[in-house]
Amino acid sequence: MSMGACAVNRKSCVNVLQSGAGQSIAIVIGGAEEALEAKPKAVTLVMKQRKGFIKVALQTGASLVPVYAFGENDVFDQVDNPHGSLLRRMQTQVKEKMGFAPVVFHGRGIFNYTLGLLPHRQPISVIIGEPIEVEKVTDPTSEQINDLHARYFQS
């Protein structure tokens, strides 16, 4: 894909990580589900059960680097989509069939600050944690996956 982008599935991630020294991937762990929950001044993380990236790291021996951006939910407003609403049901159906969430959002305009597609002027602070070295395990057990998952989220 253009500019090094590829699908975020197990096969693609493993291919990139095994294609040579110095290769890395960045994954938004919460993915499409978390995008549907993004609202200004609020943070809803969808990560507790996401362990596939941990298993890939173990199978490839790739280090994990925790990264979090504070304030990214504040740069756009999302049309209200509470669970059970028609909009949310449609978004969920598209997400399940297509693999992405069609988020209905708006920001500010060029000459006005009430409506448009430009991001609101809000600070975003990105925190990058220390790399977590991962020993390669061809067939990781559930215990190994859970242990590394816990270490990742504690860092």
Backbone as a chain_set.jsonl record, in Angstrom:
{"seq": "MSMGACAVNRKSCVNVLQSGAGQSIAIVIGGAEEALEAKPKAVTLVMKQRKGFIKVALQTGASLVPVYAFGENDVFDQVDNPHGSLLRRMQTQVKEKMGFAPVVFHGRGIFNYTLGLLPHRQPISVIIGEPIEVEKVTDPTSEQINDLHARYFQS", "coords": {"N": [[0.834, -1.18, 0.0], [0.292, 2.358, -0.303], [2.834, 4.548, 0.911], [3.827, 2.785, 2.825], [1.745, 1.742, 4.311], [-0.345, -0.899, 5.48], [-2.623, -3.683, 5.738], [-4.089, -4.296, 8.947], [-3.807, -7.011, 9.978], [-3.104, -10.298, 11.233], [-1.381, -11.747, 9.482], [-0.268, -9.741, 7.766], [1.049, -8.097, 9.65], [2.955, -9.879, 10.742], [4.429, -10.466, 8.409], [5.611, -7.932, 7.832], [7.144, -7.494, 10.175], [8.935, -9.607, 10.008], [10.379, -9.06, 7.767], [12.9, -8.012, 7.786], [15.693, -6.524, 9.565], [15.054, -3.728, 11.696], [12.477, -3.131, 10.923], [9.196, -1.997, 11.672], [5.919, -1.708, 13.141], [2.942, 0.211, 13.616], [0.164, 0.194, 15.622], [-3.177, 1.042, 16.197], [-4.595, 0.209, 18.945], [-7.225, 0.161, 20.024], [-8.776, 0.515, 17.781], [-11.431, 0.454, 15.338], [-13.704, 0.263, 16.969], [-13.075, 1.82, 19.196], [-12.875, 4.276, 17.945], [-15.531, 4.903, 17.46], [-16.338, 5.618, 19.956], [-15.068, 7.966, 20.524], [-15.059, 11.098, 21.91], [-15.065, 14.637, 22.554], [-13.295, 15.812, 25.445], [-13.5, 13.416, 26.777], [-12.5, 10.039, 27.387], [-12.55, 6.844, 26.184], [-11.312, 3.789, 26.402], [-10.62, 0.898, 24.487], [-9.229, -1.743, 25.119], [-8.699, -3.83, 26.839], [-9.309, -6.537, 26.207], [-7.852, -6.875, 23.918], [-5.504, -8.73, 22.543], [-4.147, -9.757, 20.424], [-2.021, -8.346, 19.187], [-0.083, -8.659, 21.078], [0.422, -11.387, 20.99], [1.484, -11.592, 18.392], [3.811, -10.065, 18.746], [5.203, -11.718, 20.543], [5.522, -14.023, 18.934], [7.193, -13.076, 16.932], [9.256, -11.863, 18.222], [9.391, -9.144, 18.443], [9.972, -5.95, 19.834], [7.881, -4.1, 22.107], [6.51, -0.89, 22.143], [4.987, 1.256, 24.171], [2.645, 3.804, 23.463], [0.879, 6.805, 23.917], [-1.577, 9.243, 23.189], [-2.614, 12.197, 24.525], [-5.481, 14.191, 24.384], [-6.268, 13.893, 21.743], [-8.91, 13.294, 21.17], [-10.136, 15.709, 21.353], [-9.853, 17.292, 19.115], [-11.715, 17.023, 17.087], [-15.291, 17.04, 16.774], [-17.795, 14.607, 17.319], [-20.723, 13.394, 15.767], [-23.533, 12.775, 17.78], [-23.862, 9.483, 18.835], [-25.242, 7.383, 20.461], [-25.197, 4.119, 22.079], [-27.38, 1.764, 20.645], [-28.788, 3.59, 19.118], [-30.06, 4.527, 15.842], [-28.052, 5.503, 14.099], [-25.724, 4.497, 15.363], [-26.169, 1.746, 15.179], [-26.059, 1.423, 12.396], [-23.398, 2.261, 11.919], [-22.042, 0.257, 13.324], [-22.769, -2.011, 11.856], [-21.514, -1.472, 9.38], [-18.875, -1.415, 10.284], [-18.516, -4.088, 11.102], [-18.823, -5.427, 8.661], [-17.049, -4.168, 6.848], [-14.731, -3.521, 8.234], [-13.914, -1.057, 9.163], [-14.807, 1.969, 10.91], [-17.371, 4.122, 10.104], [-17.131, 7.13, 11.022], [-18.966, 9.977, 11.893], [-18.047, 13.139, 11.791], [-17.054, 16.501, 12.749], [-15.276, 19.592, 12.564], [-13.73, 22.671, 12.739], [-14.274, 25.573, 10.672], [-12.597, 27.318, 7.936], [-12.894, 30.114, 8.01], [-14.675, 30.38, 10.033], [-15.486, 29.28, 13.351], [-17.294, 27.385, 14.05], [-18.278, 25.254, 12.433], [-16.951, 22.839, 10.271], [-14.306, 21.11, 8.455], [-11.733, 21.244, 9.358], [-9.362, 20.589, 11.975], [-10.095, 21.366, 15.432], [-8.303, 23.82, 17.296], [-6.429, 22.454, 19.449], [-4.291, 21.279, 22.036], [-2.17, 18.39, 21.683], [-0.704, 15.915, 23.471], [1.858, 13.664, 23.303], [2.916, 10.696, 24.685], [5.636, 8.594, 25.009], [6.54, 5.448, 25.9], [9.078, 3.426, 27.554], [10.789, 0.995, 25.58], [9.638, -2.381, 25.524], [11.317, -5.216, 25.781], [10.969, -8.221, 23.961], [11.042, -11.658, 24.113], [11.44, -14.073, 21.602], [8.911, -16.426, 20.97], [7.799, -19.247, 19.58], [5.327, -20.629, 19.758], [3.331, -19.214, 21.709], [2.008, -19.493, 25.054], [-1.186, -19.103, 26.71], [-0.735, -18.024, 29.206], [1.783, -16.755, 28.88], [1.07, -14.81, 27.016], [-0.868, -13.354, 28.469], [0.721, -12.431, 30.596], [2.616, -10.738, 29.289], [0.83, -8.919, 28.197], [-0.197, -7.724, 30.514], [2.171, -6.528, 31.471], [2.619, -4.692, 29.407], [0.436, -2.897, 29.659], [0.879, -1.919, 32.174], [3.042, -0.361, 31.869]], "CA": [[0.0, 0.0, 0.0], [1.018, 3.622, -0.392], [3.54, 5.086, 2.072], [4.121, 1.749, 3.811], [0.556, 1.296, 5.037], [-0.815, -2.233, 5.125], [-3.738, -4.14, 6.555], [-3.711, -4.651, 10.317], [-4.2, -8.374, 10.316], [-1.964, -11.062, 11.731], [-0.462, -12.096, 8.392], [0.45, -8.535, 7.337], [1.945, -7.673, 10.73], [4.069, -10.828, 10.815], [5.257, -10.264, 7.205], [6.406, -6.708, 7.99], [8.12, -7.666, 11.248], [9.93, -10.6, 9.627], [10.966, -8.707, 6.476], [14.273, -7.562, 7.956], [16.001, -5.743, 10.764], [14.635, -2.329, 11.691], [11.086, -2.97, 10.512], [8.282, -1.84, 12.796], [4.528, -1.408, 12.811], [2.196, 0.973, 14.615], [-1.224, -0.276, 15.637], [-4.119, 1.685, 17.106], [-5.128, -1.002, 19.564], [-8.678, 0.25, 20.18], [-9.318, 0.369, 16.441], [-12.695, 1.036, 14.896], [-14.648, 0.357, 18.096], [-12.694, 2.973, 20.0], [-13.182, 5.476, 17.161], [-16.956, 5.213, 17.645], [-16.511, 6.152, 21.311], [-14.272, 9.188, 20.674], [-15.823, 12.32, 22.165], [-14.236, 15.641, 23.232], [-13.232, 15.854, 26.91], [-13.767, 12.082, 27.315], [-11.646, 8.985, 26.843], [-13.031, 5.487, 26.372], [-10.325, 2.902, 25.795], [-11.074, -0.453, 24.187], [-7.953, -2.446, 25.008], [-8.539, -4.892, 27.826], [-9.349, -7.856, 25.587], [-7.055, -6.869, 22.69], [-4.253, -9.428, 22.833], [-3.547, -10.253, 19.186], [-0.733, -7.695, 18.956], [0.845, -9.255, 22.047], [0.787, -12.702, 20.459], [2.375, -11.352, 17.247], [5.101, -9.636, 19.291], [5.868, -12.909, 21.072], [5.886, -14.929, 17.843], [8.238, -12.481, 16.099], [10.308, -11.308, 19.07], [9.404, -7.691, 18.249], [9.783, -5.146, 21.041], [6.665, -3.298, 22.184], [6.731, 0.469, 22.645], [3.684, 1.872, 24.469], [2.493, 5.211, 23.072], [-0.481, 7.313, 24.147], [-1.741, 10.662, 22.863], [-3.645, 12.877, 25.305], [-6.089, 15.328, 23.711], [-6.64, 13.664, 20.35], [-10.374, 13.299, 21.042], [-10.624, 17.088, 21.432], [-9.634, 18.052, 17.883], [-12.931, 16.927, 16.279], [-16.536, 16.668, 17.441], [-18.475, 13.509, 16.642], [-22.183, 13.424, 15.861], [-23.965, 11.91, 18.875], [-24.198, 8.131, 18.381], [-25.325, 6.502, 21.634], [-25.493, 2.706, 21.827], [-28.79, 1.502, 20.388], [-29.369, 4.543, 18.169], [-30.02, 4.095, 14.445], [-26.721, 5.805, 13.574], [-24.741, 3.571, 15.931], [-26.411, 0.419, 14.6], [-25.54, 1.452, 11.026], [-21.939, 2.303, 12.022], [-21.589, -1.059, 13.766], [-22.913, -2.931, 10.726], [-20.434, -1.181, 8.429], [-17.628, -1.833, 10.938], [-18.44, -5.549, 11.071], [-18.708, -5.903, 7.278], [-15.958, -3.547, 6.106], [-13.537, -3.461, 9.061], [-13.631, 0.302, 9.613], [-15.982, 2.642, 11.455], [-17.677, 5.387, 9.43], [-17.393, 8.131, 12.05], [-19.507, 11.238, 11.383], [-17.381, 14.127, 12.624], [-16.859, 17.845, 12.23], [-14.324, 20.413, 13.307], [-13.977, 24.098, 12.544], [-14.105, 26.032, 9.305], [-11.453, 28.189, 7.671], [-13.204, 31.477, 8.435], [-15.545, 30.351, 11.213], [-15.037, 28.276, 14.295], [-18.44, 26.604, 14.485], [-18.498, 24.039, 11.659], [-16.055, 22.63, 9.143], [-13.542, 19.864, 8.493], [-10.414, 21.45, 9.947], [-9.37, 20.246, 13.41], [-10.085, 22.436, 16.422], [-6.954, 24.095, 17.8], [-6.292, 21.874, 20.786], [-2.993, 20.608, 22.177], [-2.091, 16.934, 21.775], [0.548, 15.517, 24.12], [2.155, 12.262, 23.026], [3.829, 10.09, 25.645], [6.227, 7.371, 24.48], [7.138, 4.688, 26.992], [10.3, 2.66, 27.303], [10.534, -0.259, 24.855], [9.559, -3.633, 26.273], [11.971, -6.265, 24.997], [10.15, -9.431, 23.917], [11.761, -12.844, 23.663], [10.672, -14.802, 20.59], [8.303, -17.694, 21.38], [7.089, -19.713, 18.383], [3.934, -20.97, 20.088], [3.136, -18.702, 23.077], [0.878, -19.985, 25.836], [-2.091, -18.058, 27.209], [-0.087, -17.395, 30.353], [2.801, -15.846, 28.362], [0.351, -13.692, 26.395], [-1.469, -12.553, 29.54], [1.799, -11.773, 31.353], [3.143, -9.625, 28.502], [-0.275, -7.962, 28.096], [-0.211, -7.001, 31.782], [3.376, -5.675, 31.489], [2.417, -3.597, 28.452], [-0.51, -1.909, 30.175], [1.42, -1.333, 33.393], [4.118, 0.583, 31.52]], "C": [[0.883, 1.249, 0.0], [1.63, 4.024, 0.944], [3.749, 4.049, 3.176], [2.929, 1.261, 4.598], [0.179, -0.109, 4.568], [-1.977, -2.594, 6.047], [-3.236, -4.498, 7.951], [-4.34, -6.0, 10.632], [-2.932, -9.139, 10.666], [-0.932, -11.305, 10.637], [0.373, -10.888, 7.955], [1.459, -8.09, 8.389], [3.17, -8.579, 10.814], [4.994, -10.638, 9.613], [6.15, -9.037, 7.344], [7.509, -6.927, 9.024], [9.218, -8.669, 10.903], [10.651, -10.249, 8.331], [12.387, -8.156, 6.589], [14.443, -6.725, 9.202], [15.517, -4.305, 10.6], [13.203, -2.089, 11.254], [10.195, -2.847, 11.754], [6.886, -1.556, 12.274], [3.939, -0.57, 13.939], [0.737, 0.557, 14.508], [-2.026, 0.562, 16.627], [-4.929, 0.548, 17.721], [-6.649, -0.974, 19.673], [-9.431, 0.156, 18.863], [-10.645, 1.066, 16.197], [-13.688, 1.199, 16.046], [-14.346, 1.573, 18.954], [-13.002, 4.278, 19.269], [-14.649, 5.881, 17.334], [-17.239, 5.814, 19.015], [-15.811, 7.492, 21.521], [-15.173, 10.416, 20.784], [-14.901, 13.329, 22.846], [-14.397, 15.573, 24.748], [-13.557, 14.506, 27.559], [-12.838, 11.08, 26.647], [-12.261, 7.642, 27.193], [-12.058, 4.576, 25.639], [-10.899, 1.503, 25.637], [-9.817, -1.297, 23.997], [-7.852, -3.7, 25.863], [-8.478, -6.29, 27.197], [-8.522, -7.956, 24.308], [-5.691, -7.486, 22.974], [-3.556, -9.951, 21.581], [-2.183, -9.644, 18.918], [0.334, -8.23, 19.906], [1.333, -10.606, 21.524], [1.743, -12.558, 19.281], [3.757, -10.921, 17.73], [5.877, -10.832, 19.838], [6.349, -13.821, 19.944], [7.028, -14.391, 16.985], [9.411, -11.955, 16.914], [10.434, -9.798, 18.934], [9.178, -6.98, 19.575], [8.468, -4.384, 20.955], [7.017, -1.929, 22.762], [5.362, 1.095, 22.902], [3.694, 3.363, 24.133], [1.049, 5.613, 23.356], [-0.516, 8.805, 23.86], [-2.911, 11.221, 23.669], [-4.176, 14.054, 24.492], [-6.529, 15.076, 22.287], [-8.154, 13.633, 20.142], [-10.952, 14.708, 21.008], [-10.498, 17.859, 20.122], [-10.817, 17.982, 16.91], [-14.115, 16.604, 17.183], [-17.165, 15.542, 16.632], [-19.977, 13.659, 16.831], [-22.591, 12.398, 16.915], [-24.447, 10.569, 18.327], [-24.3, 7.158, 19.551], [-25.635, 5.059, 21.231], [-26.995, 2.526, 21.66], [-29.438, 2.46, 19.408], [-29.248, 3.997, 16.746], [-28.634, 4.335, 13.849], [-25.699, 4.798, 14.078], [-24.927, 2.167, 15.365], [-25.861, 0.358, 13.169], [-24.007, 1.461, 11.041], [-21.378, 0.928, 12.398], [-21.693, -2.079, 12.636], [-21.81, -2.719, 9.696], [-19.106, -1.659, 8.997], [-17.455, -3.347, 10.852], [-18.245, -6.086, 9.66], [-17.452, -5.405, 6.577], [-14.651, -3.437, 6.912], [-13.121, -2.061, 9.479], [-14.927, 0.941, 10.076], [-16.218, 3.953, 10.709], [-18.099, 6.447, 10.453], [-17.878, 9.419, 11.395], [-18.981, 12.345, 12.306], [-17.383, 15.498, 11.951], [-15.889, 18.574, 13.129], [-14.706, 21.866, 13.152], [-13.781, 24.428, 11.069], [-12.876, 26.908, 9.159], [-11.704, 29.589, 8.233], [-14.161, 31.533, 9.618], [-15.068, 29.235, 12.124], [-16.185, 27.384, 14.765], [-18.59, 25.284, 13.732], [-17.548, 23.979, 10.473], [-15.302, 21.321, 9.304], [-12.109, 20.029, 8.996], [-10.459, 21.084, 11.428], [-9.446, 21.502, 14.284], [-8.656, 22.61, 16.913], [-6.864, 23.666, 19.258], [-4.935, 21.194, 20.885], [-3.148, 19.087, 22.243], [-0.712, 16.617, 22.36], [0.752, 14.025, 23.92], [3.223, 11.775, 24.001], [4.315, 8.767, 25.051], [6.957, 6.671, 25.623], [8.43, 4.01, 26.582], [9.948, 1.385, 26.531], [10.522, -1.46, 25.806], [10.166, -4.708, 25.379], [11.151, -7.55, 25.109], [10.994, -10.576, 23.368], [10.865, -13.632, 22.712], [10.223, -16.16, 21.121], [7.436, -18.151, 20.215], [5.612, -19.977, 18.641], [3.642, -20.521, 21.519], [1.888, -19.281, 23.747], [-0.006, -18.804, 26.25], [-1.46, -17.309, 28.372], [0.977, -16.387, 29.887], [2.155, -14.604, 27.743], [-0.226, -12.778, 27.465], [-0.412, -11.8, 30.348], [2.343, -10.562, 30.597], [2.088, -8.526, 28.336], [-0.32, -7.097, 29.359], [0.999, -6.058, 31.879], [3.204, -4.465, 30.577], [1.532, -2.514, 29.045], [-0.088, -1.316, 31.522], [2.465, -0.277, 33.066], [3.587, 1.928, 31.075]], "O": [[2.08, 1.177, 0.276], [1.005, 3.854, 1.992], [3.84, 4.412, 4.349], [3.093, 0.427, 5.488], [0.364, -0.456, 3.402], [-2.265, -1.887, 7.012], [-2.101, -4.945, 8.118], [-5.268, -6.112, 11.434], [-1.822, -8.669, 10.417], [0.261, -11.09, 10.85], [1.588, -11.002, 7.793], [2.593, -7.745, 8.059], [4.295, -8.096, 10.943], [6.215, -10.646, 9.771], [7.332, -9.098, 7.007], [8.667, -6.588, 8.783], [10.318, -8.589, 11.45], [11.449, -11.045, 7.837], [13.011, -7.864, 5.569], [13.473, -6.276, 9.812], [15.564, -3.741, 9.507], [12.759, -0.942, 11.219], [10.424, -3.518, 12.76], [6.702, -1.208, 11.107], [4.394, -0.642, 15.081], [0.155, 0.569, 13.424], [-1.599, 0.766, 17.764], [-5.833, -0.001, 17.09], [-7.298, -1.993, 19.435], [-10.596, -0.24, 18.837], [-10.937, 2.116, 16.769], [-14.433, 2.179, 16.084], [-15.259, 2.275, 19.388], [-13.352, 5.275, 19.9], [-14.967, 7.07, 17.35], [-18.274, 6.452, 19.21], [-15.944, 8.094, 22.587], [-15.942, 10.727, 19.874], [-14.04, 12.936, 23.633], [-15.484, 15.314, 25.263], [-13.855, 14.45, 28.752], [-12.442, 11.249, 25.494], [-12.469, 7.336, 28.367], [-11.987, 4.586, 24.41], [-11.574, 0.987, 26.528], [-9.387, -1.541, 22.869], [-6.992, -4.545, 25.618], [-7.679, -7.127, 27.618], [-8.492, -9.012, 23.677], [-4.825, -6.847, 23.572], [-2.476, -10.534, 21.679], [-1.274, -10.343, 18.469], [1.518, -8.25, 19.569], [2.52, -10.922, 21.611], [2.709, -13.314, 19.175], [4.767, -11.364, 17.183], [7.083, -10.941, 19.616], [7.467, -14.334, 19.997], [7.757, -15.171, 16.373], [10.457, -11.633, 16.35], [11.472, -9.23, 19.272], [8.3, -7.359, 20.349], [7.998, -4.061, 19.864], [7.739, -1.833, 23.755], [4.65, 1.43, 21.955], [4.631, 4.084, 24.476], [0.116, 4.861, 23.073], [0.394, 9.543, 24.237], [-4.05, 10.78, 23.519], [-3.388, 14.837, 23.963], [-7.115, 15.963, 21.666], [-8.629, 13.917, 19.042], [-12.123, 14.891, 20.675], [-10.993, 18.982, 20.029], [-10.907, 18.804, 15.998], [-13.957, 15.973, 18.228], [-17.076, 15.527, 15.404], [-20.447, 14.007, 17.914], [-22.063, 11.286, 16.944], [-25.326, 10.519, 17.467], [-23.525, 6.205, 19.628], [-26.248, 4.805, 20.194], [-27.785, 3.067, 22.434], [-30.528, 2.182, 18.909], [-28.434, 3.113, 16.48], [-28.097, 3.463, 13.166], [-24.89, 4.296, 13.297], [-23.946, 1.472, 15.099], [-25.266, -0.645, 12.776], [-23.381, 0.745, 10.259], [-20.362, 0.495, 11.853], [-20.807, -2.919, 12.475], [-21.235, -3.685, 9.195], [-18.297, -2.243, 8.276], [-16.361, -3.831, 10.56], [-17.57, -7.099, 9.476], [-16.85, -6.139, 5.794], [-13.581, -3.275, 6.326], [-12.068, -1.896, 10.095], [-16.014, 0.514, 9.687], [-15.336, 4.811, 10.689], [-19.289, 6.63, 10.711], [-17.263, 9.9, 10.443], [-19.415, 12.47, 13.451], [-17.671, 15.633, 10.761], [-15.704, 18.224, 14.294], [-15.848, 22.255, 13.398], [-13.193, 23.649, 10.319], [-12.193, 27.205, 10.139], [-10.822, 30.177, 8.86], [-14.43, 32.61, 10.148], [-14.326, 28.35, 11.699], [-16.055, 26.698, 15.779], [-18.992, 24.286, 14.33], [-17.371, 24.966, 9.76], [-15.618, 20.517, 10.181], [-11.355, 19.057, 9.051], [-11.495, 21.253, 12.071], [-8.928, 22.558, 13.921], [-7.886, 21.65, 16.942], [-7.184, 24.427, 20.171], [-4.475, 20.593, 19.914], [-4.124, 18.57, 22.786], [0.315, 17.008, 21.804], [-0.085, 13.217, 24.321], [4.293, 12.371, 24.12], [3.514, 7.926, 24.643], [7.87, 7.23, 26.231], [8.818, 4.023, 25.414], [8.92, 0.763, 26.801], [11.297, -1.53, 26.76], [9.598, -5.065, 24.347], [10.699, -7.923, 26.191], [11.584, -10.47, 22.292], [9.681, -13.834, 22.983], [11.021, -16.937, 21.644], [6.439, -17.504, 19.897], [4.754, -19.597, 17.845], [3.694, -21.331, 22.445], [0.866, -19.521, 23.104], [0.401, -17.647, 26.144], [-1.634, -16.098, 28.505], [1.066, -15.288, 30.435], [2.639, -13.487, 27.925], [-0.089, -11.558, 27.377], [-0.633, -10.654, 30.74], [2.514, -9.489, 31.176], [2.419, -7.341, 28.334], [-0.464, -5.877, 29.274], [0.861, -4.918, 32.321], [3.594, -3.352, 30.928], [1.851, -1.33, 28.941], [-0.651, -0.311, 31.956], [2.744, 0.601, 33.882], [4.368, 2.823, 30.75]]}, "num_chains": 1, "name": "protein.A"}
